[in-house]
């Protein structure tokens, strides 16, 4: 039986938590709080007017882009900041001022972390595969509620940071396998081995390179990888979560691609947009990525 496709999109909204908040937005920028620091980053979708322009001027750190991509430089109002501690629920990790305007994690993903947290708590020691796992916050959120996690990323530096985050969270001895490898190669090998997982998390970039020069292109490579991920789902699998940051994609297109990869699984596919929201009355939200997620 084919999965049931949700007839309408859902907006998953991340709101403030103790170590993060979207404070204001507008004029192509957003003002955020990361722990004790206020940060200004470019955000072209914010066409509107900021509510408190002066607050942007007094931020602790401002990212100045140097080109059309995400690269640029950080400008600090005082002493330069390199790294600092953050937390989400029981997960502790390091925020870092990277050369690519983000801070070594993506706060809007907290909506996905919360969804997976709730699903994993219902299961008995599930095996979860996290592909393109980056600095590991999702892997640690899963491990913290009892999952056995295989974390895969092509960047050795990212996996090193993920291990450090695990130690900060007291999860250095948790059942997490840290794999530095091209995701497609790893998944293909797991399919040949007959490996099975109760959940798969797939958060690919638009473009990337593997550890030995492999090239990843989202639109060309995602369909094959998603079919292989579907083959890794155990008979009693619980979820498959796909997230993508790309202007030429939509939650609906991801949902149809997922339905094609899961023709006989039954269950349900929800789809939509991931967003960050300001707090308070008349809060505005910024859509940042698209998702599709199958649940049994």
C-alpha positions, -999 to 999 in steps of 0.1 A, spaced: 0 0 0 13 34 -9 18 60 18 -9 86 23 3 121 12 -9 150 33 -32 171 12 -18 204 25 16 217 37 26 222 73 49 250 86 72 237 114 80 268 134 110 270 157 105 296 185 129 308 212 145 285 237 169 295 265 200 297 243 185 309 210 160 335 198 151 354 167 148 389 181 140 410 150 142 409 112 139 431 82 158 450 55 174 417 44 188 408 78 179 390 110 189 398 145 194 367 167 205 358 202 229 329 206 235 323 243 247 357 256 256 372 221 234 391 197 242 383 161 232 399 127 232 377 96 220 383 61 185 370 52 172 381 18 137 369 25 131 396 51 116 422 28 99 440 57 110 467 80 128 459 113 110 469 144 141 481 162 168 491 138 191 504 166 193 469 180 210 458 148 236 485 152 245 474 187 249 436 180 279 418 193 287 402 159 277 411 123 283 389 92 294 409 62 291 388 30 319 391 4 302 374 -25 270 358 -38 275 326 -19 275 322 19 311 332 25 321 364 42 336 379 74 325 384 109 328 419 124 327 421 162 317 451 183 343 441 209 368 413 213 366 387 186 346 356 196 356 322 183 335 295 200 310 294 230 288 269 247 251 264 239 224 239 248 191 225 235 173 204 260 199 179 273 222 184 244 252 206 248 273 218 219 296 246 207 285 275 186 312 287 162 315 318 141 322 301 107 332 318 75 299 308 60 275 330 80 261 302 102 272 292 137 280 255 133 244 245 136 210 255 121 186 267 148 155 262 127 162 224 128 150 224 165 115 218 152 128 186 136 148 176 167 116 179 188 96 158 163 123 130 163 126 132 201 89 125 205 90 96 181 122 80 194 109 81 230 81 57 220 106 31 206 128 5 223 164 14 215 159 21 178 187 22 152 189 56 135 210 66 105 218 104 103 233 113 69 251 146 63 251 148 101 274 179 103 283 188 139 260 163 154 233 181 173 205 159 157 226 128 164 230 138 201 194 147 205 185 111 192 211 94 214 200 114 245 166 97 243 179 61 238 186 57 201 217 39 186 229 64 161 251 61 130 264 96 122 278 101 86 294 132 72 320 137 45 339 164 66 364 151 91 364 185 108 326 184 113 328 149 127 355 160 151 333 188 163 304 164 166 326 142 189 335 172 210 298 181 213 291 145 224 317 149 252 301 182 263 267 165 265 281 136 285 273 113 256 309 103 247 301 67 256 267 67 240 261 41 212 270 65 183 291 54 154 310 83 138 317 78 101 337 101 78 326 91 43 306 101 13 269 95 22 261 77 -11 290 53 -8 282 45 28 245 39 21 252 18 -10 275 -4 11 249 -7 38 223 -18 13 246 -45 0 252 -56 36 215 -59 43 216 -34 71 184 -21 85 174 10 105 143 21 124 147 57 112 168 77 87 175 114 88 186 129 55 197 166 54 218 170 22 234 203 10 226 218 -24 262 211 -34 291 194 -16 323 173 -19 331 139 -3 364 132 15 380 118 -17 367 144 -41 332 130 -47 308 156 -60 273 159 -46 246 177 -65 211 178 -49 189 176 -79 210 149 -97 219 127 -67 190 129 -42 166 105 -60 190 76 -61 201 82 -25 166 84 -12 157 51 -29 187 35 -12 176 50 22 142 35 17 158 1 12 175 5 46 142 8 65 134 -22 87 100 -38 85 91 -21 117 108 12 108 92 44 123 103 74 102 123 88 73 130 126 75 142 146 45 152 182 47 166 204 19 179 240 16 174 250 -20 154 278 -36 143 256 -66 127 229 -45 95 226 -25 81 205 3 56 191 -22 83 180 -46 102 163 -18 70 145 -7 63 131 -42 100 120 -45 96 103 -11 63 86 -21 81 72 -52 108 58 -30 83 42 -6 57 27 -29 47 -2 -6 53 11 29 20 25 39 21 52 66 19 89 60 40 116 43 38 151 57 55 179 40 60 217 42 84 244 53 107 249 82 107 284 97 121 306 125 97 328 143 101 360 163 85 360 197 57 382 209 25 397 193 25 400 155 56 378 153 70 373 118 84 340 106 111 333 81 108 302 59 143 287 56 141 251 43 116 225 30 109 190 44 91 158 38 88 131 64 73 96 63 60 81 95 47 46 99 
